[in-house]
Amino acid sequence: MVLAIAGCSGGTGSSVTGMPLAAPLATSEARATPIRHIVFVIQENRSFNNLFMGFPGATTQRYGYDEYGDTIALQPIGLVTDWDLAHDAIGFFAACNGSGKLPGTDCKMNGWNGELATRGHPANPAYAYVPRSEIRPYWTIAREYVLADQTFASNLDGSFVAHQYAVAAFASRAVNYPLSAWGCEGGPKDTVATLTEQRVVGPSVPACFRNPTIAGEADSAGVTWRFYAGAIGGDGGFWSSYQADRNIYTGPDWKADVISPQSAFLTDVAKGKLADVTWIAPTFEASDHAVLNHGEGPSWVASVVNAVGTSSFWKSTAIFVIWDDWGGWFDPVPPIHEDYDGLGFRVPLLIVSPYAKQGYVSHVQYETSSVLRFIEDNFGLPPLAKSDTRANDPATDAFDYAQKPRAFKRIPGDKPAAYWMQLERSSWVRGRPAHILGDD
């Protein structure tokens, strides 16, 4: 169970497992759908129970257990903290406290007291929920559209691997975090550890992959795409997924379709520009990541949703908001063991569309790659890897394409594009933070 995983970074993208480095040749036939635009909003580091504890119709719990059998009542802890919880593979195995043959399987879900935390944390820091008053936009979206309460991270560790699953459904077996840079800019000596089938550390590989991605398939199929994120070394820049994809990073797409800063999405939509497939990663302040955030995450997500909802694109768009990993926060639902690095702990998934069911809590098992599966099925793109092949497509359960598209209702709590632009210019933290657990 002891995993000595020091994040080493990466580069070639050769598959350690023998997974194919090219997508299957066969493509699926695009289904009949009113959806012409898909917006994939990635938020940071919260478990489902941490944000939606007590939501009507959802599976949540107001207490947990520790490894000694004691009952721990969850405490309200605000969205902004000056301490962080471990959310790497070691943190996952500790919290799971599994009894299976492999680490992190048959989880007893009572080891949250074994997760590390930085200085200044209260007692039992993982056993917490965010007060509803601080995250009203999330609850408003959930009440108006779809909240999926059985969504799990496709990977068991943190943000570096999670952001590869958000574009490739695979990360060349990488686990935890690169040694320094989060992508191809680090060069061949910047490596990342891998995870074997036995869930122990394997050989390190460069953090610059050649795995097939949605972007690569979209380019081949004539489907437009954009990824909005901070510049490398800038505000939230290490969440820019395609910096670890050699084909994109060294090709014309890097300048044409990877867009900084994040607020450009709001101004682009206002100008009538929206790609067929869009990813949006947050700034530090607009993330929900402990230590890094300013509590701006709910307002940021409301601003993104409102930008689309009040535009000409509303009737042809599906918006998915997902949290990339659990961030170390307690959740009572054991993850399903699908393969060597998944599934991870439960995370929130919000689905917004004029065709999304109204006020619906979905209990279907989804994962990060379910959003990719939706994109693939919607545009007739082939699967990328095992994760998106197995993942359930939300189209069947969360959408009703036969219904008349609903008029958009503005989500309270948003802020104008000018506010986010100013926040990006006056960012309180620059570059890659060095005082958080799990993403450093």
C-alpha positions in Angstrom: 0.0 0.0 0.0 2.9 2.3 0.4 3.3 4.1 -2.9 6.5 6.1 -3.2 5.2 8.3 -6.0 7.2 11.5 -6.5 5.7 13.2 -9.5 8.3 13.0 -12.3 7.2 14.7 -15.5 6.9 13.6 -19.1 7.4 13.6 -22.8 7.2 10.9 -25.5 3.7 9.6 -25.2 4.7 6.1 -25.9 2.1 3.8 -24.3 3.5 1.9 -21.3 0.6 -0.5 -21.4 0.6 -1.3 -25.1 -2.5 0.8 -25.6 -2.7 1.9 -29.3 -1.2 5.2 -30.1 -3.7 5.8 -32.9 -7.4 5.9 -32.6 -9.4 3.1 -34.2 -10.1 3.6 -37.8 -13.8 2.9 -37.6 -16.0 5.9 -36.7 -19.5 5.9 -35.3 -22.3 7.5 -37.3 -23.3 10.8 -35.8 -26.8 10.6 -34.3 -29.7 12.8 -35.0 -29.2 15.6 -32.5 -30.0 19.3 -32.2 -26.7 19.8 -30.4 -24.1 21.6 -32.6 -21.9 23.1 -29.8 -20.5 21.3 -26.7 -18.9 23.3 -23.9 -16.8 21.4 -21.4 -16.2 23.5 -18.3 -13.6 22.0 -16.0 -13.5 23.0 -12.3 -11.1 22.0 -9.7 -10.9 19.7 -6.7 -14.2 19.1 -5.0 -16.0 15.9 -4.1 -19.8 15.6 -4.8 -20.6 15.5 -1.1 -18.5 18.5 -0.4 -20.5 20.8 -2.8 -24.0 19.2 -2.8 -24.4 17.8 0.7 -28.1 17.7 1.4 -29.3 18.3 -2.2 -32.8 16.9 -2.6 -32.8 13.5 -4.4 -29.0 13.1 -4.4 -27.0 10.6 -2.4 -25.1 12.5 0.3 -24.2 12.0 3.9 -23.7 14.4 6.8 -21.1 12.2 8.6 -18.3 9.8 7.9 -16.1 7.3 9.7 -12.4 7.3 10.4 -10.1 4.3 10.4 -10.7 3.8 14.1 -14.5 3.4 13.7 -15.4 6.8 15.1 -18.2 8.7 13.6 -17.1 12.2 12.3 -19.8 14.8 11.8 -19.1 16.9 8.7 -18.2 20.5 9.4 -19.0 23.6 7.3 -15.8 24.9 5.8 -15.9 27.8 3.3 -14.8 27.6 -0.3 -11.7 29.6 0.5 -9.0 28.1 2.8 -5.3 28.8 3.4 -4.6 25.0 3.6 -4.9 22.1 1.2 -5.6 18.4 1.3 -3.6 15.6 -0.4 -5.3 14.5 -3.6 -2.7 12.3 -5.2 -2.7 8.5 -5.5 -1.4 8.2 -1.9 -4.3 10.3 -0.7 -6.7 8.2 -2.7 -5.4 4.9 -1.2 -5.5 6.4 2.3 -9.0 7.7 2.1 -10.4 4.6 0.4 -8.7 2.3 3.0 -9.5 -0.6 0.7 -9.8 -4.3 1.6 -9.3 -5.7 -1.9 -6.4 -7.5 -3.4 -5.3 -4.3 -5.1 -4.7 -1.0 -3.4 -7.7 1.3 -3.6 -10.3 -1.5 -4.2 -13.2 -2.6 -2.1 -13.0 0.8 -0.3 -14.2 1.0 3.2 -14.3 4.8 2.8 -13.1 5.4 6.3 -9.5 6.6 5.9 -10.0 10.3 5.2 -8.3 11.1 8.5 -5.1 9.5 6.9 -4.9 12.1 4.1 -2.2 14.7 4.5 -3.0 18.4 4.9 -0.9 21.5 4.9 -0.4 23.7 8.0 -3.2 25.6 9.6 -5.9 23.0 8.9 -8.6 22.2 11.5 -9.2 18.8 13.1 -10.5 16.2 10.6 -10.2 18.7 7.7 -11.4 16.3 5.0 -14.8 15.8 6.7 -16.4 18.9 5.5 -18.9 20.5 3.2 -19.2 24.0 1.6 -22.0 26.1 3.0 -24.8 26.5 0.4 -24.7 30.3 0.7 -21.2 30.3 -0.9 -22.1 28.2 -3.9 -25.6 29.3 -4.8 -25.0 29.4 -8.6 -24.1 25.7 -8.5 -27.3 24.8 -6.7 -29.4 27.0 -9.0 -28.0 25.3 -12.0 -28.6 21.9 -10.5 -32.2 22.8 -9.6 -32.9 24.1 -13.1 -31.1 21.5 -15.2 -29.3 18.2 -14.5 -27.2 17.1 -11.6 -25.5 13.7 -11.9 -24.8 12.2 -8.5 -23.0 9.0 -9.6 -20.2 10.6 -11.6 -16.6 9.6 -10.8 -13.3 10.9 -11.9 -11.9 8.6 -14.6 -8.5 8.5 -12.8 -7.8 8.0 -9.1 -5.3 10.8 -8.6 -5.1 14.5 -9.3 -5.3 17.2 -11.9 -2.4 16.5 -14.3 -3.8 13.1 -15.2 -7.4 14.3 -15.0 -6.8 17.0 -17.6 -5.5 14.4 -20.0 -8.6 12.3 -19.5 -10.6 15.4 -20.4 -9.1 15.5 -23.8 -7.7 12.0 -24.5 -9.4 9.6 -22.0 -5.9 8.3 -21.3 -2.6 9.6 -20.0 0.0 6.9 -21.0 -0.4 5.4 -17.5 0.9 8.6 -15.9 0.2 9.0 -12.2 0.3 12.1 -10.0 2.4 15.0 -11.3 5.4 15.8 -13.5 8.7 16.7 -12.0 8.4 20.3 -13.1 6.6 21.4 -16.3 3.1 20.0 -17.0 3.8 19.2 -20.7 6.1 19.2 -23.7 7.8 22.5 -22.8 9.6 20.6 -20.1 11.7 18.5 -22.5 12.6 14.8 -22.4 14.1 15.0 -18.9 10.9 16.2 -17.4 9.2 12.9 -16.6 6.2 11.6 -14.8 5.8 8.3 -12.9 3.5 5.6 -14.2 1.1 3.2 -12.5 1.2 -0.6 -13.2 -1.7 -3.0 -13.3 -0.8 -3.9 -9.7 -1.2 -0.2 -8.8 2.4 0.3 -7.9 4.9 2.7 -9.4 6.2 1.8 -12.8 8.8 3.4 -15.2 8.8 7.1 -15.7 7.9 8.6 -19.1 8.2 12.1 -20.5 5.1 14.2 -19.9 4.6 14.9 -23.6 2.3 12.3 -25.1 1.3 11.2 -28.5 -2.1 9.7 -27.6 -5.1 10.3 -29.8 -7.2 13.2 -28.6 -10.6 14.7 -29.3 -8.8 17.7 -30.9 -6.9 15.5 -33.3 -10.1 13.6 -34.3 -12.0 16.9 -34.6 -9.4 18.3 -37.0 -9.6 15.2 -39.2 -13.4 15.3 -39.2 -13.8 19.1 -39.8 -15.2 19.7 -36.4 -13.9 23.0 -34.9 -12.6 23.2 -31.4 -11.0 25.6 -28.9 -9.4 25.2 -25.5 -9.5 28.3 -23.2 -6.9 28.3 -20.5 -4.1 30.4 -18.9 -0.8 30.6 -20.7 1.9 28.3 -19.6 3.4 29.8 -16.5 0.4 32.1 -16.2 -2.7 32.1 -14.1 -4.1 28.6 -14.1 -1.8 27.7 -17.0 -0.8 24.2 -15.8 -4.5 23.2 -16.4 -4.0 23.7 -20.1 -4.4 20.1 -21.2 -3.0 20.3 -24.7 0.5 21.4 -23.5 1.1 17.7 -22.9 0.0 16.6 -26.4 3.0 16.7 -28.7 0.9 16.9 -31.9 -1.0 20.0 -30.7 1.8 21.7 -28.8 4.2 21.5 -31.8 1.6 22.2 -34.5 -0.5 25.1 -35.7 -3.4 24.3 -33.4 -1.4 25.5 -30.4 -1.6 29.1 -31.6 -4.9 28.9 -33.4 -7.1 26.9 -31.0 -5.5 27.1 -27.5 -6.7 30.5 -26.3 -5.5 32.6 -23.4 -6.8 34.2 -21.2 -9.9 32.3 -20.1 -12.1 35.4 -20.2 -11.7 35.4 -24.0 -14.4 32.8 -24.1 -16.9 35.4 -22.8 -15.9 38.0 -25.3 -15.8 35.5 -28.2 -19.3 34.3 -27.5 -20.5 37.8 -27.3 -19.0 38.4 -30.8 -20.8 35.4 -32.2 -17.9 33.0 -32.1 -18.3 29.5 -30.6 -16.4 26.4 -31.7 -18.2 23.0 -32.1 -16.3 21.7 -29.1 -14.9 24.0 -26.4 -13.0 23.3 -23.2 -12.6 26.0 -20.5 -10.2 25.7 -17.6 -10.3 28.2 -14.8 -7.8 30.8 -13.5 -6.5 30.0 -10.0 -8.9 32.6 -8.4 -11.9 31.3 -10.4 -11.1 27.6 -9.6 -12.5 25.8 -6.5 -9.0 24.6 -5.6 -8.2 24.9 -1.9 -5.5 27.6 -1.2 -5.5 28.9 -4.7 -9.1 30.2 -5.1 -10.7 33.5 -4.2 -14.2 31.9 -3.9 -14.9 33.1 -7.4 -15.6 29.6 -8.9 -19.4 29.7 -8.7 -19.5 33.2 -10.2 -17.2 32.2 -13.0 -19.3 29.1 -13.9 -22.4 31.3 -13.8 -20.7 33.8 -16.2 -19.8 31.0 -18.6 -23.3 29.5 -18.6 -25.0 32.9 -18.9 -22.7 33.9 -21.8 -24.0 30.9 -23.8 -27.5 31.1 -22.5 -28.0 34.7 -23.6 -26.4 34.1 -27.0 -27.7 32.9 -30.3 -26.0 29.6 -29.6 -28.3 28.6 -26.7 -30.7 26.4 -28.7 -27.9 24.3 -30.1 -25.6 23.9 -27.1 -24.9 21.4 -24.3 -22.7 22.6 -21.4 -21.0 20.2 -19.1 -19.5 21.4 -15.8 -17.3 18.8 -14.1 -14.8 18.9 -11.2 -11.5 17.2 -12.2 -10.8 15.4 -8.9 -12.1 15.2 -5.4 -9.5 17.5 -3.9 -9.1 15.4 -0.8 -12.7 16.1 0.5 -14.8 13.4 2.0 -17.4 11.5 0.0 -19.4 8.5 1.2 -19.8 6.6 -2.1 -17.1 4.0 -2.9 -15.6 4.3 -6.4 -16.1 1.4 -8.8 -12.9 -0.5 -9.7 -12.8 -0.3 -13.5 -9.0 -0.6 -14.2 -5.6 0.1 -12.9 -6.1 3.9 -12.4 -9.9 4.2 -12.1 -12.4 5.0 -11.1 -11.5 7.9 -8.8 -13.8 9.3 -6.1 -17.2 10.9 -6.9 -17.2 14.4 -8.3 -20.1 16.7 -9.4 -21.4 16.9 -12.9 -23.8 19.6 -14.0 -25.4 19.4 -17.5 -27.0 22.5 -19.0 -28.9 22.7 -22.2 -32.4 23.7 -23.5 -32.8 19.9 -24.0 -31.6 18.9 -20.6 -34.2 17.5 -18.3 -35.5 20.1 -15.8 -34.5 19.8 -12.1 -33.3 16.2 -12.7 -30.9 14.2 -10.5 -29.4 11.5 -12.6 -28.2 8.3 -10.9 -26.5 6.8 -13.9 -22.8 6.0 -13.5 -20.8 8.6 -15.4 -17.1 9.5 -15.4 -14.9 12.2 -16.8 -14.7 10.4 -20.1 -18.5 10.4 -20.4 -18.3 13.9 -21.7 -15.9 12.7 -24.3 -18.3 9.9 -25.1 -21.0 12.5 -25.6 -18.8 14.5 -28.0 -17.9 11.4 -29.9 -21.4 10.1 -30.3 -22.7 13.6 -31.1 -20.2 14.2 -33.9 -19.6 10.7 -35.1 -16.0 10.5 -33.8 -14.3 7.2 -32.9 -13.4 6.2 -29.3 -10.0 7.1 -28.1 -9.2 4.6 -25.3 -10.8 2.1 -22.9 -12.2 4.9 -20.6 -14.4 6.6 -23.2 -15.4 3.3 -24.7 -16.8 2.0 -21.4 -18.2 5.4 -20.3 -21.9 6.0 -20.4 -23.1 8.7 -22.8 -25.4 11.2 -20.9 -27.5 11.8 -24.0 -30.0 9.0 -23.2 -30.7 9.8 -19.6 -30.0 13.5 -19.1 -31.5 14.9 -22.4 -34.8 14.9 -24.1 -34.3 15.9 -27.7 -38.0 15.6 -28.4 -38.9 18.4 -26.0 -39.3 22.0 -27.2 -36.0 23.8 -26.3 -36.5 25.6 -23.1 -36.0 29.4 -22.8 -32.9 30.2 -20.8 -33.1 31.6 -17.3 -30.2 33.6 -16.2 -28.1 32.2 -13.4 -27.8 34.8 -10.6 -24.3 35.5 -9.3 -22.4 36.0 -12.6 -20.0 38.9 -13.3 -19.2 40.7 -16.5 -16.2 39.9 -18.8 -14.5 43.1 -17.7 -14.4 41.8 -14.1 -12.7 38.6 -15.2 -10.2 40.4 -17.4 -9.2 42.7 -14.5 -8.8 39.7 -12.2 -6.6 38.0 -14.7 -4.4 41.1 -15.0 -4.1 41.6 -11.3 -3.8 37.9 -10.3 -2.6 37.4 -6.7 -0.6 34.4 -7.7 1.6 33.9 -10.7 3.1 30.9 -12.3 3.0 27.5 -10.6 2.2 27.6 -6.9 4.5 25.7 -4.6 2.5 25.5 -1.4 -0.3 23.1 -2.3 -0.7 19.3 -1.8 -1.4 17.2 -4.8 -0.8 19.7 -7.7 2.8 20.3 -6.9 
